[in-house]
Amino acid sequence: MKRKSGKRSWKLLYLEISFSWFKVVFLMKR
């Protein structure tokens, strides 16, 4: 992972984490 701008990187990280969580929940529920 590369760090360019603090706020944008943390926002992207948050989006990635939420997406991964959604994927895990979907797979588990399936």
PQR file with spaces between the fields and no chain letter, atoms N, CA, C, O and H, PARSE charges and radii, in Angstrom:
ATOM       1  N    MET     1       0.838   -1.216    0.000 -0.4000 1.5000
ATOM       2  CA   MET     1       0.000    0.000    0.000 -0.0000 2.0000
ATOM       3  C    MET     1       0.866    1.257    0.000  0.5500 1.7000
ATOM       4  O    MET     1       1.881    1.325    0.694 -0.5500 1.4000
ATOM       5  N    LYS     2       0.463    2.229   -0.770 -0.4000 1.5000
ATOM       6  CA   LYS     2       1.229    3.479   -0.828 -0.0000 2.0000
ATOM       7  C    LYS     2       0.461    4.595   -0.140  0.5500 1.7000
ATOM       8  O    LYS     2      -0.760    4.695   -0.261 -0.5500 1.4000
ATOM       9  H    LYS     2      -0.361    2.174   -1.334  0.4000 1.0000
ATOM      10  N    ARG     3       1.197    5.434    0.584 -0.4000 1.5000
ATOM      11  CA   ARG     3       0.547    6.566    1.269 -0.0000 2.0000
ATOM      12  C    ARG     3       0.882    7.859    0.528  0.5500 1.7000
ATOM      13  O    ARG     3       2.045    8.257    0.453 -0.5500 1.4000
ATOM      14  H    ARG     3       2.188    5.352    0.683  0.4000 1.0000
ATOM      15  N    LYS     4      -0.136    8.505   -0.013 -0.4000 1.5000
ATOM      16  CA   LYS     4       0.090    9.792   -0.691 -0.0000 2.0000
ATOM      17  C    LYS     4      -0.540   10.910    0.124  0.5500 1.7000
ATOM      18  O    LYS     4       0.160   11.802    0.602 -0.5500 1.4000
ATOM      19  H    LYS     4      -1.080    8.182    0.048  0.4000 1.0000
ATOM      20  N    SER     5      -1.853   10.869    0.284 -0.4000 1.5000
ATOM      21  CA   SER     5      -2.523   11.872    1.119 -0.0000 2.0000
ATOM      22  C    SER     5      -3.209   11.147    2.266  0.5500 1.7000
ATOM      23  O    SER     5      -3.884   10.140    2.051 -0.5500 1.4000
ATOM      24  H    SER     5      -2.422   10.145   -0.105  0.4000 1.0000
ATOM      25  N    GLY     6      -3.042   11.646    3.472 -0.4000 1.5000
ATOM      26  CA   GLY     6      -3.572   10.977    4.661 -0.0000 2.0000
ATOM      27  C    GLY     6      -5.067   10.755    4.607  0.5500 1.7000
ATOM      28  O    GLY     6      -5.540    9.631    4.776 -0.5500 1.4000
ATOM      29  H    GLY     6      -2.493   12.464    3.647  0.4000 1.0000
ATOM      30  N    LYS     7      -5.820   11.833    4.371 -0.4000 1.5000
ATOM      31  CA   LYS     7      -7.282   11.718    4.434 -0.0000 2.0000
ATOM      32  C    LYS     7      -7.812   10.792    3.338  0.5500 1.7000
ATOM      33  O    LYS     7      -8.681    9.957    3.587 -0.5500 1.4000
ATOM      34  H    LYS     7      -5.436   12.746    4.235  0.4000 1.0000
ATOM      35  N    ARG     8      -7.286   10.949    2.136 -0.4000 1.5000
ATOM      36  CA   ARG     8      -7.792   10.124    1.034 -0.0000 2.0000
ATOM      37  C    ARG     8      -7.439    8.662    1.246  0.5500 1.7000
ATOM      38  O    ARG     8      -8.254    7.780    0.977 -0.5500 1.4000
ATOM      39  H    ARG     8      -6.580   11.628    1.934  0.4000 1.0000
ATOM      40  N    SER     9      -6.221    8.396    1.730 -0.4000 1.5000
ATOM      41  CA   SER     9      -5.801    7.007    1.929 -0.0000 2.0000
ATOM      42  C    SER     9      -6.671    6.344    2.992  0.5500 1.7000
ATOM      43  O    SER     9      -7.054    5.183    2.845 -0.5500 1.4000
ATOM      44  H    SER     9      -5.559    9.113    1.948  0.4000 1.0000
ATOM      45  N    TRP    10      -6.986    7.076    4.066 -0.4000 1.5000
ATOM      46  CA   TRP    10      -7.798    6.472    5.142 -0.0000 2.0000
ATOM      47  C    TRP    10      -9.220    6.262    4.655  0.5500 1.7000
ATOM      48  O    TRP    10      -9.895    5.320    5.071 -0.5500 1.4000
ATOM      49  H    TRP    10      -6.675    8.019    4.186  0.4000 1.0000
ATOM      50  N    LYS    11      -9.675    7.147    3.770 -0.4000 1.5000
ATOM      51  CA   LYS    11     -11.026    6.977    3.229 -0.0000 2.0000
ATOM      52  C    LYS    11     -11.072    5.735    2.343  0.5500 1.7000
ATOM      53  O    LYS    11     -12.020    4.953    2.412 -0.5500 1.4000
ATOM      54  H    LYS    11      -9.127    7.912    3.432  0.4000 1.0000
ATOM      55  N    LEU    12     -10.043    5.556    1.510 -0.4000 1.5000
ATOM      56  CA   LEU    12      -9.969    4.381    0.643 -0.0000 2.0000
ATOM      57  C    LEU    12      -9.873    3.119    1.479  0.5500 1.7000
ATOM      58  O    LEU    12     -10.506    2.109    1.171 -0.5500 1.4000
ATOM      59  H    LEU    12      -9.273    6.191    1.454  0.4000 1.0000
ATOM      60  N    LEU    13      -9.072    3.180    2.544 -0.4000 1.5000
ATOM      61  CA   LEU    13      -8.918    2.024    3.426 -0.0000 2.0000
ATOM      62  C    LEU    13     -10.258    1.659    4.036  0.5500 1.7000
ATOM      63  O    LEU    13     -10.618    0.484    4.099 -0.5500 1.4000
ATOM      64  H    LEU    13      -8.558    4.000    2.794  0.4000 1.0000
ATOM      65  N    TYR    14     -11.002    2.668    4.487 -0.4000 1.5000
ATOM      66  CA   TYR    14     -12.326    2.432    5.088 -0.0000 2.0000
ATOM      67  C    TYR    14     -13.254    1.763    4.075  0.5500 1.7000
ATOM      68  O    TYR    14     -13.984    0.831    4.413 -0.5500 1.4000
ATOM      69  H    TYR    14     -10.710    3.623    4.435  0.4000 1.0000
ATOM      70  N    LEU    15     -13.220    2.246    2.835 -0.4000 1.5000
ATOM      71  CA   LEU    15     -14.066    1.666    1.786 -0.0000 2.0000
ATOM      72  C    LEU    15     -13.678    0.217    1.528  0.5500 1.7000
ATOM      73  O    LEU    15     -14.544   -0.645    1.382 -0.5500 1.4000
ATOM      74  H    LEU    15     -12.627    3.003    2.561  0.4000 1.0000
ATOM      75  N    GLU    16     -12.377   -0.050    1.473 -0.4000 1.5000
ATOM      76  CA   GLU    16     -11.908   -1.414    1.224 -0.0000 2.0000
ATOM      77  C    GLU    16     -12.324   -2.348    2.344  0.5500 1.7000
ATOM      78  O    GLU    16     -12.770   -3.468    2.094 -0.5500 1.4000
ATOM      79  H    GLU    16     -11.673    0.650    1.592  0.4000 1.0000
ATOM      80  N    ILE    17     -12.177   -1.883    3.595 -0.4000 1.5000
ATOM      81  CA   ILE    17     -12.546   -2.710    4.752 -0.0000 2.0000
ATOM      82  C    ILE    17     -14.032   -3.004    4.736  0.5500 1.7000
ATOM      83  O    ILE    17     -14.444   -4.146    4.943 -0.5500 1.4000
ATOM      84  H    ILE    17     -11.814   -0.974    3.798  0.4000 1.0000
ATOM      85  N    SER    18     -14.843   -1.982    4.492 -0.4000 1.5000
ATOM      86  CA   SER    18     -16.300   -2.181    4.487 -0.0000 2.0000
ATOM      87  C    SER    18     -16.688   -3.144    3.365  0.5500 1.7000
ATOM      88  O    SER    18     -17.556   -3.996    3.552 -0.5500 1.4000
ATOM      89  H    SER    18     -14.508   -1.055    4.324  0.4000 1.0000
ATOM      90  N    PHE    19     -16.050   -3.012    2.205 -0.4000 1.5000
ATOM      91  CA   PHE    19     -16.353   -3.894    1.078 -0.0000 2.0000
ATOM      92  C    PHE    19     -15.977   -5.332    1.405  0.5500 1.7000
ATOM      93  O    PHE    19     -16.733   -6.260    1.117 -0.5500 1.4000
ATOM      94  H    PHE    19     -15.345   -2.320    2.053  0.4000 1.0000
ATOM      95  N    SER    20     -14.791   -5.517    2.016 -0.4000 1.5000
ATOM      96  CA   SER    20     -14.350   -6.866    2.375 -0.0000 2.0000
ATOM      97  C    SER    20     -15.301   -7.471    3.400  0.5500 1.7000
ATOM      98  O    SER    20     -15.628   -8.655    3.318 -0.5500 1.4000
ATOM      99  H    SER    20     -14.177   -4.763    2.251  0.4000 1.0000
ATOM     100  N    TRP    21     -15.748   -6.668    4.366 -0.4000 1.5000
ATOM     101  CA   TRP    21     -16.687   -7.150    5.386 -0.0000 2.0000
ATOM     102  C    TRP    21     -17.986   -7.585    4.728  0.5500 1.7000
ATOM     103  O    TRP    21     -18.536   -8.635    5.060 -0.5500 1.4000
ATOM     104  H    TRP    21     -15.483   -5.706    4.433  0.4000 1.0000
ATOM     105  N    PHE    22     -18.472   -6.778    3.796 -0.4000 1.5000
ATOM     106  CA   PHE    22     -19.713   -7.100    3.085 -0.0000 2.0000
ATOM     107  C    PHE    22     -19.571   -8.426    2.342  0.5500 1.7000
ATOM     108  O    PHE    22     -20.481   -9.255    2.341 -0.5500 1.4000
ATOM     109  H    PHE    22     -18.025   -5.925    3.527  0.4000 1.0000
ATOM     110  N    LYS    23     -18.415   -8.609    1.713 -0.4000 1.5000
ATOM     111  CA   LYS    23     -18.148   -9.857    0.984 -0.0000 2.0000
ATOM     112  C    LYS    23     -18.171  -11.044    1.938  0.5500 1.7000
ATOM     113  O    LYS    23     -18.790  -12.068    1.649 -0.5500 1.4000
ATOM     114  H    LYS    23     -17.676   -7.936    1.714  0.4000 1.0000
ATOM     115  N    VAL    24     -17.497  -10.905    3.070 -0.4000 1.5000
ATOM     116  CA   VAL    24     -17.433  -11.999    4.050 -0.0000 2.0000
ATOM     117  C    VAL    24     -18.829  -12.337    4.553  0.5500 1.7000
ATOM     118  O    VAL    24     -19.196  -13.510    4.634 -0.5500 1.4000
ATOM     119  H    VAL    24     -16.994  -10.074    3.305  0.4000 1.0000
ATOM     120  N    VAL    25     -19.606  -11.317    4.888 -0.4000 1.5000
ATOM     121  CA   VAL    25     -20.967  -11.548    5.404 -0.0000 2.0000
ATOM     122  C    VAL    25     -21.815  -12.240    4.344  0.5500 1.7000
ATOM     123  O    VAL    25     -22.565  -13.169    4.644 -0.5500 1.4000
ATOM     124  H    VAL    25     -19.309  -10.365    4.822  0.4000 1.0000
ATOM     125  N    PHE    26     -21.689  -11.780    3.103 -0.4000 1.5000
ATOM     126  CA   PHE    26     -22.474  -12.365    2.010 -0.0000 2.0000
ATOM     127  C    PHE    26     -22.115  -13.838    1.827  0.5500 1.7000
ATOM     128  O    PHE    26     -22.996  -14.685    1.677 -0.5500 1.4000
ATOM     129  H    PHE    26     -21.079  -11.025    2.860  0.4000 1.0000
ATOM     130  N    LEU    27     -20.812  -14.137    1.842 -0.4000 1.5000
ATOM     131  CA   LEU    27     -20.361  -15.521    1.664 -0.0000 2.0000
ATOM     132  C    LEU    27     -20.824  -16.388    2.827  0.5500 1.7000
ATOM     133  O    LEU    27     -21.239  -17.529    2.623 -0.5500 1.4000
ATOM     134  H    LEU    27     -20.097  -13.449    1.965  0.4000 1.0000
ATOM     135  N    MET    28     -20.758  -15.861    4.033 -0.4000 1.5000
ATOM     136  CA   MET    28     -21.153  -16.630    5.218 -0.0000 2.0000
ATOM     137  C    MET    28     -22.657  -16.884    5.208  0.5500 1.7000
ATOM     138  O    MET    28     -23.110  -17.978    5.544 -0.5500 1.4000
ATOM     139  H    MET    28     -20.421  -14.934    4.199  0.4000 1.0000
ATOM     140  N    LYS    29     -23.423  -15.875    4.823 -0.4000 1.5000
ATOM     141  CA   LYS    29     -24.888  -16.031    4.799 -0.0000 2.0000
ATOM     142  C    LYS    29     -25.295  -16.997    3.698  0.5500 1.7000
ATOM     143  O    LYS    29     -26.291  -17.710    3.820 -0.5500 1.4000
ATOM     144  H    LYS    29     -23.055  -14.986    4.550  0.4000 1.0000
ATOM     145  N    ARG    30     -24.514  -17.014    2.618 -0.4000 1.5000
ATOM     146  CA   ARG    30     -24.803  -17.913    1.514 -0.0000 2.0000
ATOM     147  C    ARG    30     -24.441  -19.319    1.938  0.5500 1.7000
ATOM     148  O    ARG    30     -24.601  -20.259    1.159 -0.5500 1.4000
ATOM     149  H    ARG    30     -23.705  -16.435    2.519  0.4000 1.0000
